């Protein structure tokens, strides 16, 4: 019986700037080839547009408010996944797989993510990364074990300079330097078309083309190992481009991402319009591997293998949710979203706070040019300047008419029925996933649930109202239970 191997490749801060996703300027022949050999998802969504948090969703099948990886793992941020959470490397190691990770890890603690081979590195030398992958493939083959390998590419993340993307590094001669002029880039609508923005996108494109070469080299190594026909291959990104109005937001620019899947025995050249979430990835891997214990009541995602080759939208695959709480530890801005094919609803829990900056975005030439542009009114892409930093408690967008999420319909009387429907879906999901950020009267219902059961009255409003502080005589919350996954079934 053929071994059911798994290769997961994760790009860092890559949006849909790929040839196979319609970008006519960029050179990504290897990823375009992979898409032609498998399924390209047009509607794949991460749960959160932050590196560590998104990776934790991939590896656990849980939203960040469930798994505890609320923000970045590195440095002083130090967010970590809960000790009790099951992860992909743990589940596959117990199943007898050879597990490994090459490149960026960015989740923790190590005991919760016990890869057998952990070659953590910040190298952008994609040829060296591919050599490590080939050695892993060959060893797994020689040992007669199925494998689960993750490659965490560093590209196309920004480097530590103000506008760099690792393009000044010295790499293996096999890595070609593919440069772009300022005229050779497409500026997406979420940012402004300015010279500094074009410069940064030209650098960004170069890093994407280097990433693409790395994917090609890894695929060649897999083919040489003789195991390509027995391997499920998934390529995706952790979050959207590292530019303002994208990364760290739940707008589509930050969470609607490339995902390409090549499954042995499946049809090629599929463009799949169904909406899949990153919480569906671990259930898919467990399904593919025939894992003996795939069930976990906390995981509400599902395998997308049954719909992998579908070319038309299916009713049951038309809704996704998002959960963002932190990026860096100083970037507290909890927000949740639900999106279907027509509408997108954001519930901004801490809407009274300014929307925070990630350090790499604040230091960029893009932000410097946008804030100093001699225009009136000032804009960020098509979004009024002030609407980026000061957001209301609710946002509702008609994605078909307004794909850039500019015109907030939350207070439009014509859309009140849609608003109420999406509010209800959001709250049901928050209860089912035991979201501590389901608030009433400015307090977490999860944390005061035992007091409510003992008779505490909580006004039925999201935020505390200093003008009407009393709880007596207010509409009381009486439907705290059922709560959680078990109760929802």
Beta strands, then each sheet from edge to edge (+ up, - down):
strand 1: 5-11
strand 2: 39-45
strand 3: 98-103
strand 4: 117-120
strand 5: 147-152
strand 6: 231-237
strand 7: 256-262
strand 8: 270-277
strand 9: 319-324
strand 10: 335-340
strand 11: 343-348
strand 12: 379-380
strand 13: 383-384
strand 14: 394-398
strand 15: 439-440
strand 16: 443-444
sheet 1: 4+ 3+ 5+ 1+ 6+ 7- 2+ 8+
sheet 2: 9+ 10- 11+ 14-
sheet 3: 12+ 13-
sheet 4: 15+ 16-
end
